[in-house]
Amino acid sequence: RNPPNTLNALRPGTDDIIFVAVPGFEEARTGKLTARKSWNKVTGRAVARYQFDNNAVAFLSYSTGYKSGGYDSLDVTSALNPLRPEESENLELGLKGDFLDERLRLQLSLFDMRIDGRQRTVDTLPPGQPNAIPRVISGDQDVQGIELVLNWVVADSFHVGFLTTLRESDATWETFYNAIGELVTETSSDRTDTDYTAILGWYPEIPRGALDVRVEYIFNENNSELDPGVINPGIPGFGVDRKELNARVSWTSEDEQWTAALWGKNLTDQKRLGGISDITLFSFGTPFTSINAPLTWGVEVGYRF
């Protein structure tokens, strides 16, 4: 007996038709649907600088960015209504300099960015369509934040690095039918919590070459399980903070011809899930996720001719 080969037979309650015939569907199926549109825009960046002395400078910059519009491969109606371009404006105020007898290097930046026409994929179930399918929509987004990078030379053979970003964003998206067929206009907010990378570097003096020891610790606070409507799969590793420890020890010969390195990533072998994707949830009841890479290590040997 042949096994069932329809969606309804495999998952009762599911419609066997995923895509319905909309204007342009037959032309798209037979390869006869064509669409053409061109976009262009001049972008640029203007910067004003103030030099305090030979070791420090402040700057103020204004820049614009652009990403052309396009077509959604899963929405044939976008042939008639293509995606609008993404246009961005960014204002940035920053300070860069070397302090404490040039042992401390600081880079500090405050930014305010607006993106018009930001593209995003959602699951949508418009009237007359049997299942929710992915579709690209557009929205407007504001992002503000602070970036900090510090490099401190503690001793001639030892340095410490630290970098962090604090960011908040708000977005308003165009009206669309959500995955259960409701006509909605969504707004969303996002922010980083504790998020940093710490780096230790050690360069001990050794005979017959140079040694470079680096240790990196990455921490990202994860509050995804607190987001409205989030799906908690009840699997260990969901919603945990990222605590990743990486290290690398490398050696270079005196003549710089030979190199060797031993490295390891995720040395604590932390098990952590990625975000929960619901692209197939409402049609087939199958949300899915991904897991981070486990403890990984390797050895490298090189020779320069």
N, C-alpha and C positions, 0 to 999 in steps of 0.2 A: 504493500500500500504506500502510495506517495505521501510524503509529509505535507502539511498545509503550506501553501505558498502565498497566502494573502495576509495583509496586515491585520484584518479583522479576525482571521483564524488564529493568528499568533497572539494577538492581544485584543480580546473581545471588547467591543465598544469603540474601537478605532475605525474611522472611515478608510476604505481602501484607496480613495482618491486623495492625494496630498495636494496637488496643484489643480486648480480649476481653470477652465478655458476663459481667459479674459481677452479683451481686445489686443491683438498682436501675438497671442499665444501660439496659434497655428503657424504664423510666419516665423516665430522664434524657433518652434520645433523643427521646421523644415529648413532653417538657415536662411530664410528670405527677409527677416526683419533687419532693417538697417537704420542707423541713427548717426547723426553727425553734428557736432557743435564744438566751437573753439572758445577758449578762455585765455585771457592774458591780463597781466597787471604788473606795474613797475613797483618794486619794493626797495627798501634801503635802510640805512642805519646812520644816525647822527650822534656824535659823541662830544661832550665837553669834558675837559680834564683840568684838574688843579693839582700842581706839583708842590707838595709841602716842602720837601727837600729831596735829596738823592735817593731816599729809602722809602718814601710813601707818596701815594697819589690817590686822589678822590676822582670819581667820574660820575657823570650823569648821561645816560644814553636813551634814545628813543628809536625803536626799530619796528618795521612792519614785515609781515610774512604772508605767504599766499600758497594755497594748495588748490589746484583747479577742480572744477566740478567733474562729474562723471556719471556712470550708469551702474545700476544695481543688477548684478547678474541673475538674482532670484526674483526680480520685479520687472517684468517686461514692460509695464506701463511707464517705467522711467525713461523709455525711449522717447516718450512724449513730454515727460516732466523730469529732466535730468537733475541729479543732485547739484545743489548750489555750491559754489566754491567756499573754502574755508579762508577767512581773512583774519589776521591777527595784528594787534598792536601791543607793544611791550615797553614799559617805562622802568628803567633800572637805575638805582643809586647804589654806588659801591665804594669800597675802600680797599686798597691793596698796599702792603708795605712790609718792610723788614724792621724788627724792633729788638730791643735787648741785645745790642751789639751784633745785630744781624743773625741772632740765634733763633728768633721767633718770626716766622712768616705768617701773616694774616691776610685772608681774603674774605671780605664781608660784602654781601649783596642783598638789597631789598628790591623786590620786583612786583609789578602790577601788570597783569596781562589780560587782555580781552580777546576772545575768539568768536567771531561771527560765522555761523554756518558749520559748527563743529559736527562731524559725522559720527553716528553711533548706530549699532545694530540692535534691534529689538525683535521680540516675537510678536507678531500681529495677526489678529483674526478678524478681518473685515467681514461685513455681511455677505452671505452667499459662499463663503470659503469654508470647506469642511474642517480644516486643521490650521493651527497657528504655524506660521513659517517665518523665518528670519527676513527682516527688511531693514534697509538703512534709512534713518531719519536724520534731520539736522536740528541744531539748537544753538543757543548763544551761551557762552561760558565766561565767567570771570575768575581769575586765579591770582591770589596774592601770597607772598611768602618771603622767607629769609633763608639765605644759604650762608653757611660758615665753614671755612676750611682753615685749619691751623696745622703748622708744621714747626716742631720745636726740636732744635739740635741740643739735646741735653749734654752730650759730650761729643768729642770728635768722632767716636765710633758708635754712637747710639742716638737715635732720634725717635720722636713720637709724633704721630699724625692723628688728626681728628677731623671729621667732617659730619655735618648734620644739615637737615633741611626741615623747616617748618612751613607748611603750606595749607591754605584753605581755598576751596573752589565752590562756586555756586553756578548752576546751569538751569536754563529753562528750555524745554524741548517742544518741538512742534506737535500739534494735536495728532494723535494716532489711535487706532484700535489696539488695545492691549491683547494679551494672549487668551483672555476669556471673553473677548468681544466687546469690551467697554470702551467708549470713546473718551480718551483722557488727554490732559495736558500736564505732563510731568515736570516737576522741579526736583532737583537733586543737590545735595551738599556733600562735600567730602573734605577731610582734613587728615593730615599726618599727626600722629601722636609722637611718642618717643621713637626716634628714628636716627640712628647714627652708625658710623663706622670708625673704629679705633685701630690704629696701625702702629706696630713696634718694629723698628729696624735696627739691626746690630751688625757692625762690620769689624769684627776682631782682626787684629794683625796675626797672620800665620805665615810660616815659611812656604816658599814655592807657590805663591798665588794669592788670590783674594777670596774671602768668604763673605757671603751676603745672607743674613738670616732675617726673614720677615714673618711676622705673625699678624693676622688680621681677624678682627672680631666684628661681626655685623649683627646689629640688633634692630628689629622692626616690630613695634607693638602692633598686634592684630586685633582689631575690634569688629571684624566682619560679622561675628555671630550676633552683634547687637544691632545690625542694620535692619530696618523694617522689611518684613517679607522674606528674609533670608532663610534658606533651607538648611537645617542642621541634620546631616546624615547620621549622626550618632556614631561616627567612626573616630577612633583615636587619632589625634593630630589635626582635627579641624579647629580653626580659630586660635591656634596656639601662636605665641610670639615667635618670630624668627630669631634664633640664637645660633649663629653659624660661626664656627672657628676654622680658619684656614691657615696654613703655614707653608713656607718654602725655604729650603736651604740650597744655595747654589755656590759653586766654586768655579773660579776662572784661573787658568794657569798664568804664570808670569809673562809669557810671550803672547797671551790672549788668544792662543790657537785652540786650546782645549777648554771645554765647559762641561760641567756635570751638575745635575740638580735632583733633589728629592722633594716632592711636594705632596700635600694632602689637602683635601677639601671636605668640609662638614666632618671634622675630626671627632665630634661627639656623636655622630651618626643620629642626628635629630630627625625624627619622622614628622613630616608636616604636610598637610593637604593644601592644595591651591584653592582658588575660588570654586564655588559650585555653579556649574553652567546649567541653565534650564532651557536650552534651545530645543531639546526634544521632550521636555517634561510634560507639557500640556497636550502634545500630540500622542506620545507613546508611553508616558509615565516613566521616563528613563533619564533622570538627572545624572550628570557625571562630573568627575573632578580629576585632578592630577596630583601626584605626589612629588615631593622634591627629590633631588638626587641623593642617594645614600652616601656613606663614607666612601670617598674615592681617593686613590693615591697613585702616584706614578714616578718613574725615574726617567730622566732625560740625559743624553750624552751628545755632545756636539764637537765638531772639529772644523776650524776655519782654514781654508786653503789660501 
